[in-house]
Amino acid sequence: MTDLTALTIADARYKLRAKEFSAAELTEAFVATVDGGDALNAWCEKTPDLAREQAQAADARLAAGDAPSLCGIPLGIKDLFCTNGVRSQAGSKILKDFKPPYESTVTSNLWADGAVMLGKLSMDEFAMGSSNETACYGPVISPWRRKGDETKLTPGGSSGGSAAALAAGQAMATTGTDTGGSIRQPAAFTGLVGLKPTWGRCSRWGIVAFASSLDQAGPFTRTVRDSAIMLQSMASIDEKDSTSADIPVPDYEAALTGDIKGKRIGIPKEYTIDGMPAEITRFWEEGAAHLKAQGAEIVEISLPHTKYALPAYYIVSPAECSSNLARYDGVRYGQRAELSQGDGITELYEKTRAEGFGDEVKRRIMIGTYVLSSGYYDAYYTRAQKVRRLINRDFEQAFEQVDAILTPTTPSPAFGLGEKSDPLEMYLQDIFTVTVNMAGLPGISVPAGLSSDGLPLGLQLIGKAFDEANLLNTAYALETALDFSATPEKWW
């Protein structure tokens, strides 16, 4: 029998229906890999009993002929998604042992389609980070290593656990969230496909909020086809989320024809930055050449306000984080600090937040509170929102000329844990991805190849709002041409 943990969703779906194995057998194979992969520290909560129960239900649906695409498919869920009765801590001590009495809309959709939950995956605290080093569970370690080097590498962040677990074969697909690149950057670092849908395509209800106008759920998968299958289930209109788009969800998998003849692909000149490794530029040029060879036209475009995107993002996102995290006060749920005699409600708030929030979260709350404060609001927040509108207009004008935009996903391969201690240096990891969130557009990272030291690098495609079908088809054509098949050599 084929190694079940190496299958794609599309392959497993076919074999489950052909009765080559059962959902229970598939689930047991993944439960074993999860149990044997603790060295990566990717899982913060394992749910083998729930997985077995869901697998039995999936087998019943398969036997009855009532089997959606994800029926029996074992998944890992980012810790940011609330899961009924299963610890959902957002990587933070302040939500210690919080078990929601409800299910997020996205995970509800997945379970309704028969998927199986193997457990919850570690992440940067409240999704704030680019290396998965801010999690209260400790850093996640990438299954990838540099050639001849045993340095522990980051899988990226904030969805580092989702990337590491999938790259290590510990799930068939995983969920993530993307506020400034937190799906696409980890996908690029670990040789996966990472899709950030249009803002509003997937409901945010039941997902712990970081920056509400930027957050969006999406999948990590091994192939573009699997991304289409996952998004089909995850996307929906939701009466509980007024920002979810009342736009029909198309058949994304059916859109994967691979035909991109006549499509115009934009190459933004502003994405060529000083100090970018030559191999990233080479992969970018090769990606454009592959698309051209398949009949697409390559067009140079300009996104002139790109240089302002990162500073504007690091005003808007901390401001929204400051507002969203004000609810964690030690009163209703999560951690509550021990009080001294004479302490009142103010001391309860102060001590709980001081003990419960990590350094990066505190840093962003302070920045956000400052830019929203009286006397500084117009100078910072209002100005950042104006820049955001200009960024959006750049994309609107670009998409009058082109059908998709091709860029690198990251400015470097994965780096070692602890190598980037300067927050500003860490924030620069988002330089190619934050523009997509600021404009609310869909973006996808596809593995492009290996760097000189044997680490994955990705290429990013950006699409028009709510045009994930065409974006996925372009990504499918690129994926077919690149033919990336490398996997990490097992050491864990």
C-alpha positions as CSV (number, residue, x, y, z in Angstrom):
1,M,0.0,0.0,0.0
2,T,1.2,3.5,-0.8
3,D,2.4,5.6,2.2
4,L,-1.0,7.1,3.1
5,T,0.6,10.2,4.6
6,A,2.2,11.1,1.3
7,L,-1.1,11.3,-0.6
8,T,-2.7,14.5,-1.8
9,I,-6.4,15.3,-0.9
10,A,-7.3,14.6,-4.6
11,D,-5.6,11.2,-4.6
12,A,-7.0,10.2,-1.2
13,R,-10.5,11.2,-2.2
14,Y,-10.3,8.9,-5.2
15,K,-8.8,6.0,-3.2
16,L,-11.3,6.3,-0.4
17,R,-14.2,6.0,-2.9
18,A,-12.5,3.1,-4.6
19,K,-12.3,1.4,-1.1
20,E,-8.5,1.0,-1.3
21,F,-8.5,2.0,2.3
22,S,-10.9,3.4,4.9
23,A,-11.1,6.8,6.5
24,A,-10.3,5.1,9.8
25,E,-7.1,3.6,8.3
26,L,-6.1,6.9,6.8
27,T,-6.7,8.7,10.1
28,E,-4.6,6.1,12.1
29,A,-1.7,6.6,9.7
30,F,-1.7,10.3,10.4
31,V,-2.3,9.9,14.2
32,A,0.9,7.8,14.2
33,T,2.9,10.5,12.4
34,V,1.6,13.2,14.7
35,D,2.6,11.1,17.8
36,G,6.1,10.6,16.3
37,G,6.8,14.2,15.4
38,D,7.0,16.0,18.7
39,A,10.5,17.2,17.9
40,L,8.9,19.9,15.6
41,N,6.6,21.2,18.4
42,A,4.0,21.9,15.7
43,W,1.0,20.5,17.7
44,C,-0.4,22.3,20.8
45,E,-3.4,20.0,21.2
46,K,-3.8,16.5,19.8
47,T,-7.3,15.1,19.4
48,P,-6.9,11.4,18.3
49,D,-10.2,10.2,19.9
50,L,-12.2,13.0,18.1
51,A,-10.3,12.1,14.9
52,R,-11.3,8.5,15.2
53,E,-14.9,9.4,15.9
54,Q,-15.0,11.7,12.8
55,A,-13.3,9.0,10.7
56,Q,-16.0,6.5,11.6
57,A,-18.7,9.0,10.6
58,A,-16.8,9.6,7.3
59,D,-16.7,5.9,6.5
60,A,-20.5,5.7,7.1
61,R,-21.0,8.6,4.6
62,L,-18.6,7.0,2.1
63,A,-20.5,3.7,2.4
64,A,-23.8,5.5,1.9
65,G,-22.6,7.3,-1.2
66,D,-22.9,10.7,0.6
67,A,-19.3,11.8,0.5
68,P,-18.2,15.4,-0.1
69,S,-14.7,16.1,-1.4
70,L,-13.2,16.3,2.1
71,C,-14.9,13.3,3.5
72,G,-12.4,11.3,5.6
73,I,-9.5,13.8,5.0
74,P,-7.3,14.4,8.1
75,L,-6.6,18.0,8.8
76,G,-4.7,20.2,11.3
77,I,-6.3,23.4,12.6
78,K,-4.5,26.6,13.5
79,D,-4.9,27.4,17.2
80,L,-6.6,30.7,16.2
81,F,-9.8,28.9,15.1
82,C,-12.2,28.2,17.9
83,T,-13.1,24.6,18.1
84,N,-16.0,23.4,20.3
85,G,-14.7,21.8,23.5
86,V,-11.1,21.7,22.3
87,R,-8.6,24.1,23.7
88,S,-8.2,27.2,21.6
89,Q,-5.6,29.4,23.0
90,A,-4.3,31.6,20.1
91,G,-0.8,30.8,21.3
92,S,-1.2,33.0,24.3
93,K,-1.0,32.5,28.1
94,I,-3.9,34.9,28.6
95,L,-6.2,32.4,27.0
96,K,-4.8,29.5,29.0
97,D,-7.0,26.4,28.7
98,F,-9.9,28.3,27.0
99,K,-12.3,25.7,25.5
100,P,-14.9,27.4,23.4
101,P,-18.5,26.2,23.6
102,Y,-18.9,26.9,19.9
103,E,-17.3,26.2,16.5
104,S,-15.8,28.7,14.1
105,T,-17.7,28.9,10.8
106,V,-14.7,27.8,8.7
107,T,-14.2,24.6,10.8
108,S,-17.9,24.0,10.9
109,N,-17.9,24.0,7.1
110,L,-15.0,21.5,7.1
111,W,-16.6,19.1,9.5
112,A,-19.9,19.4,7.6
113,D,-17.9,18.2,4.5
114,G,-16.6,15.2,6.5
115,A,-13.1,16.3,7.3
116,V,-11.3,14.9,10.3
117,M,-9.5,17.0,13.0
118,L,-6.1,15.6,14.1
119,G,-5.6,18.5,16.5
120,K,-4.7,22.2,16.9
121,L,-1.5,23.7,15.6
122,S,0.9,26.2,17.2
123,M,1.2,29.7,16.0
124,D,2.7,33.1,17.0
125,E,0.8,34.6,19.9
126,F,-2.4,36.2,18.5
127,A,-0.9,35.7,15.0
128,M,1.7,38.4,15.6
129,G,5.0,37.2,14.2
130,S,6.9,35.9,11.2
131,S,8.8,33.0,12.7
132,N,6.5,31.2,15.2
133,E,8.9,32.2,18.0
134,T,6.3,34.1,20.0
135,A,4.0,31.2,20.8
136,C,3.4,30.4,24.5
137,Y,4.2,26.8,23.6
138,G,7.7,27.6,22.5
139,P,9.0,27.9,18.9
140,V,8.0,25.5,16.1
141,I,10.9,24.0,14.2
142,S,10.8,23.5,10.5
143,P,11.3,20.0,9.1
144,W,13.7,21.6,6.6
145,R,17.4,22.1,7.2
146,R,20.2,23.7,5.3
147,K,22.6,21.4,3.5
148,G,25.1,20.0,5.9
149,D,23.8,22.2,8.7
150,E,21.7,21.2,11.8
151,T,20.7,24.7,12.7
152,K,17.0,24.8,13.7
153,L,15.1,26.8,11.2
154,T,11.8,28.7,11.5
155,P,8.9,27.4,9.4
156,G,7.7,31.0,9.2
157,G,4.8,32.7,11.0
158,S,2.3,33.2,12.2
159,S,0.9,29.9,10.9
160,G,4.2,28.1,11.5
161,G,2.7,25.0,13.1
162,S,0.3,24.6,10.1
163,A,3.3,24.8,7.7
164,A,5.6,22.6,9.7
165,A,3.1,19.8,10.3
166,L,2.0,19.6,6.7
167,A,5.6,19.7,5.3
168,A,6.5,16.9,7.7
169,G,3.6,14.7,6.5
170,Q,1.6,15.0,9.8
171,A,-1.6,16.2,8.1
172,M,-3.1,16.1,4.6
173,A,-3.9,19.8,4.7
174,T,-4.0,22.5,7.4
175,T,-5.8,25.8,8.0
176,G,-4.1,29.1,8.5
177,T,-4.8,32.8,8.7
178,D,-3.2,35.6,6.9
179,T,-3.1,39.2,8.2
180,G,0.2,40.3,6.5
181,G,1.5,37.1,4.9
182,S,1.0,34.5,7.6
183,I,-0.1,31.8,5.2
184,R,2.1,32.7,2.1
185,Q,5.4,33.3,3.9
186,P,5.3,30.0,5.9
187,A,4.2,28.1,2.7
188,A,7.2,29.6,0.8
189,F,9.6,28.6,3.7
190,T,8.4,25.0,3.7
191,G,7.8,24.1,0.1
192,L,3.9,24.3,0.2
193,V,1.1,26.0,-1.5
194,G,-0.4,28.7,0.7
195,L,-3.6,30.5,-0.3
196,K,-4.9,33.8,1.1
197,P,-8.4,34.4,-0.2
198,T,-10.0,37.8,-0.8
199,W,-11.0,39.5,2.4
200,G,-14.6,38.5,3.1
201,R,-14.4,35.2,1.1
202,C,-14.2,33.1,4.3
203,S,-16.1,34.0,7.4
204,R,-14.0,35.3,10.3
205,W,-16.6,34.3,12.9
206,G,-15.0,32.1,15.6
207,I,-11.5,33.1,14.6
208,V,-9.7,35.0,17.3
209,A,-9.2,38.5,16.0
210,F,-5.9,40.3,15.4
211,A,-6.6,43.0,12.9
212,S,-10.2,42.7,11.6
213,S,-9.8,44.5,8.3
214,L,-6.8,42.4,7.4
215,D,-7.4,38.9,8.8
216,Q,-8.4,36.1,6.4
217,A,-8.5,32.4,6.7
218,G,-7.0,30.1,4.1
219,P,-5.5,26.7,3.5
220,F,-2.0,25.2,3.4
221,T,-1.8,22.3,0.9
222,R,0.7,20.3,-1.1
223,T,-0.9,21.1,-4.4
224,V,-2.9,23.9,-6.0
225,R,-5.7,21.4,-6.7
226,D,-5.9,20.6,-3.0
227,S,-6.1,24.4,-2.3
228,A,-9.1,24.6,-4.6
229,I,-10.8,21.7,-2.8
230,M,-10.1,23.2,0.6
231,L,-11.3,26.7,-0.3
232,Q,-14.5,25.3,-1.8
233,S,-15.3,24.0,1.7
234,M,-13.9,26.9,3.8
235,A,-15.6,29.8,1.8
236,S,-19.1,30.8,2.6
237,I,-21.5,33.6,3.3
238,D,-22.2,33.8,7.0
239,E,-25.0,35.6,8.8
240,K,-22.8,35.7,11.9
241,D,-20.1,37.7,10.1
242,S,-21.5,40.9,8.4
243,T,-18.2,41.3,6.5
244,S,-18.4,37.9,4.8
245,A,-19.2,38.5,1.1
246,D,-22.6,37.5,-0.3
247,I,-21.0,36.3,-3.5
248,P,-21.5,32.8,-4.8
249,V,-18.6,30.4,-4.3
250,P,-17.7,28.9,-7.6
251,D,-16.4,25.4,-8.3
252,Y,-12.7,26.1,-7.9
253,E,-11.5,22.7,-8.8
254,A,-13.4,22.8,-12.1
255,A,-11.6,26.0,-13.0
256,L,-8.2,24.2,-13.0
257,T,-7.8,23.8,-16.8
258,G,-4.2,25.0,-16.9
259,D,-5.1,27.1,-20.0
260,I,-3.7,30.6,-19.6
261,K,-3.3,31.5,-23.2
262,G,-3.9,35.2,-23.7
263,K,-3.7,36.0,-20.0
264,R,-1.6,39.1,-19.1
265,I,0.7,38.7,-16.1
266,G,2.1,41.8,-14.5
267,I,5.6,42.1,-13.1
268,P,5.8,45.1,-10.7
269,K,9.0,47.0,-11.0
270,E,8.8,48.1,-7.3
271,Y,9.3,44.5,-6.1
272,T,12.9,44.5,-7.2
273,I,14.6,45.5,-3.9
274,D,18.2,46.2,-2.9
275,G,19.9,43.2,-1.3
276,M,17.5,40.6,-2.5
277,P,19.4,37.3,-3.2
278,A,20.1,36.7,-6.9
279,E,18.5,33.3,-6.7
280,I,15.1,34.8,-5.8
281,T,15.4,37.1,-8.8
282,R,16.3,34.1,-11.0
283,F,13.3,32.0,-9.8
284,W,11.1,35.1,-10.4
285,E,12.4,35.4,-14.0
286,E,12.1,31.7,-14.6
287,G,8.5,31.8,-13.3
288,A,7.6,34.5,-15.7
289,A,9.3,32.6,-18.6
290,H,7.2,29.5,-17.7
291,L,4.0,31.5,-17.9
292,K,5.0,33.1,-21.1
293,A,5.8,29.7,-22.6
294,Q,2.2,28.6,-21.8
295,G,0.8,31.5,-23.8
296,A,0.6,34.3,-21.3
297,E,1.9,37.8,-22.0
298,I,4.3,39.3,-19.5
299,V,3.7,43.0,-18.8
300,E,5.8,45.3,-16.7
301,I,3.6,47.3,-14.3
302,S,4.0,49.9,-11.6
303,L,2.6,49.8,-8.1
304,P,4.1,53.1,-7.0
305,H,2.8,53.2,-3.4
306,T,4.4,49.8,-2.6
307,K,7.2,51.4,-0.6
308,Y,4.7,52.8,1.8
309,A,2.8,49.6,2.4
310,L,5.0,48.1,5.2
311,P,5.0,51.3,7.4
312,A,1.3,51.8,6.8
313,Y,0.6,48.2,7.7
314,Y,2.5,48.5,10.9
315,I,0.2,51.4,11.9
316,V,-3.1,49.9,10.8
317,S,-2.6,46.4,12.2
318,P,-1.3,47.4,15.7
319,A,-4.2,49.9,15.9
320,E,-6.8,47.2,15.2
321,C,-4.9,44.8,17.5
322,S,-5.0,47.3,20.3
323,S,-8.8,47.6,20.0
324,N,-9.4,43.8,19.6
325,L,-7.2,42.7,22.5
326,A,-8.8,45.2,25.0
327,R,-11.4,42.4,25.7
328,Y,-8.8,40.3,27.5
329,D,-9.1,41.6,31.0
330,G,-9.0,38.6,33.3
331,V,-12.7,38.8,34.1
332,R,-14.7,36.7,31.6
333,Y,-12.3,33.9,30.4
334,G,-8.7,32.9,30.2
335,Q,-6.0,33.7,32.7
336,R,-6.7,35.8,35.7
337,A,-3.8,37.2,37.8
338,E,-3.5,36.7,41.5
339,L,-4.3,39.9,43.3
340,S,-2.8,41.3,46.5
341,Q,-4.9,42.7,49.3
342,G,-6.2,46.1,48.4
343,D,-6.0,45.5,44.6
344,G,-9.0,46.6,42.6
345,I,-10.3,46.2,39.0
346,T,-7.5,48.3,37.6
347,E,-4.8,46.2,39.2
348,L,-6.6,43.1,37.9
349,Y,-6.5,44.4,34.4
350,E,-2.9,45.5,34.6
351,K,-1.5,42.3,36.3
352,T,-3.5,40.0,34.0
353,R,-2.3,41.6,30.8
354,A,1.3,42.0,32.0
355,E,1.5,38.3,32.9
356,G,-0.7,37.0,30.0
357,F,0.6,38.9,27.0
358,G,4.1,38.2,25.5
359,D,6.6,40.9,24.5
360,E,5.6,41.1,20.8
361,V,1.9,41.4,21.6
362,K,2.7,44.1,24.2
363,R,4.8,46.0,21.7
364,R,2.0,46.1,19.1
365,I,-0.6,47.0,21.6
366,M,1.5,49.9,22.7
367,I,2.1,51.1,19.1
368,G,-1.6,50.7,18.3
369,T,-2.7,52.6,21.4
370,Y,-0.2,55.4,20.6
371,V,-1.3,55.9,17.0
372,L,-5.0,56.0,18.1
373,S,-4.4,58.4,20.9
374,S,-5.6,62.0,21.0
375,G,-3.2,64.2,19.1
376,Y,-1.7,61.4,17.1
377,Y,-4.7,59.8,15.4
378,D,-4.6,62.1,12.4
379,A,-0.8,62.1,12.1
380,Y,-0.6,58.3,12.0
381,Y,-3.8,56.3,11.7
382,T,-5.7,58.6,9.4
383,R,-2.6,59.0,7.2
384,A,-2.0,55.3,7.1
385,Q,-5.6,54.7,5.9
386,K,-5.1,57.2,3.1
387,V,-2.0,55.3,2.0
388,R,-4.0,52.1,2.1
389,R,-6.5,53.6,-0.3
390,L,-3.6,54.6,-2.6
391,I,-2.3,51.1,-2.5
392,N,-5.7,49.8,-3.4
393,R,-6.0,52.2,-6.3
394,D,-2.6,51.1,-7.6
395,F,-3.9,47.5,-7.8
396,E,-7.2,48.6,-9.4
397,Q,-5.3,50.4,-12.1
398,A,-2.9,47.5,-12.6
399,F,-5.8,45.1,-13.0
400,E,-7.1,47.2,-15.8
401,Q,-4.0,46.0,-17.7
402,V,-3.3,42.5,-16.4
403,D,-5.1,39.4,-15.1
404,A,-2.7,38.5,-12.4
405,I,0.6,39.7,-10.8
406,L,3.7,37.6,-10.2
407,T,6.2,38.5,-7.5
408,P,8.5,36.7,-5.1
409,T,6.8,35.6,-1.8
410,T,9.7,36.3,0.6
411,P,13.0,38.3,0.4
412,S,15.0,35.2,1.7
413,P,14.7,31.5,2.5
414,A,13.9,30.4,6.0
415,F,16.3,31.7,8.7
416,G,17.5,30.1,11.9
417,L,15.5,30.4,15.2
418,G,16.9,33.4,17.1
419,E,18.7,34.9,14.1
420,K,16.4,37.9,13.7
421,S,16.2,39.5,17.2
422,D,15.5,43.0,15.9
423,P,11.7,43.5,15.4
424,L,12.2,45.8,12.4
425,E,14.3,43.2,10.7
426,M,11.6,40.6,11.4
427,Y,8.9,43.0,10.0
428,L,10.8,43.2,6.7
429,Q,9.9,39.6,6.1
430,D,6.4,40.8,5.1
431,I,7.6,43.2,2.5
432,F,6.1,41.3,-0.5
433,T,2.9,40.1,1.2
434,V,1.4,43.0,3.2
435,T,0.3,44.9,0.1
436,V,-2.2,42.1,-0.7
437,N,-3.8,42.3,2.7
438,M,-3.9,46.1,2.7
439,A,-5.8,45.9,-0.6
440,G,-8.0,42.9,0.5
441,L,-6.9,40.9,-2.6
442,P,-6.3,37.1,-3.0
443,G,-2.8,35.9,-3.1
444,I,-1.2,32.4,-3.4
445,S,2.4,31.2,-2.9
446,V,3.6,28.3,-5.1
447,P,6.9,26.5,-4.4
448,A,9.5,27.6,-7.0
449,G,12.6,25.6,-6.2
450,L,15.4,25.2,-3.7
451,S,17.9,27.8,-2.7
452,S,21.7,27.1,-3.0
453,D,21.6,25.8,0.6
454,G,18.7,23.5,-0.1
455,L,15.8,25.5,1.3
456,P,12.4,26.1,-0.5
457,L,11.6,29.4,-2.1
458,G,8.2,30.5,-3.3
459,L,6.6,32.7,-6.0
460,Q,3.5,34.7,-5.3
461,L,0.6,35.3,-7.6
462,I,-1.9,38.1,-6.8
463,G,-5.4,38.1,-8.3
464,K,-8.4,40.4,-8.6
465,A,-10.8,40.5,-5.7
466,F,-13.1,37.5,-5.5
467,D,-11.4,36.0,-8.6
468,E,-9.8,33.1,-6.8
469,A,-10.9,30.7,-9.6
470,N,-8.7,32.4,-12.2
471,L,-5.9,32.9,-9.7
472,L,-5.9,29.2,-8.8
473,N,-5.9,28.3,-12.5
474,T,-2.9,30.6,-13.2
475,A,-1.2,29.1,-10.1
476,Y,-2.0,25.6,-11.4
477,A,-0.3,26.4,-14.7
478,L,2.8,27.8,-12.9
479,E,2.9,24.8,-10.5
480,T,2.8,22.4,-13.5
481,A,5.7,24.1,-15.2
482,L,7.8,24.4,-12.0
483,D,7.2,20.7,-11.1
484,F,8.5,21.2,-7.5
485,S,8.6,17.8,-5.7
486,A,11.3,18.2,-3.0
487,T,10.5,17.2,0.5
488,P,12.5,17.6,3.7
489,E,14.8,14.7,4.7
490,K,13.4,13.2,7.9
491,W,15.5,13.9,11.0
492,W,12.7,14.4,13.6
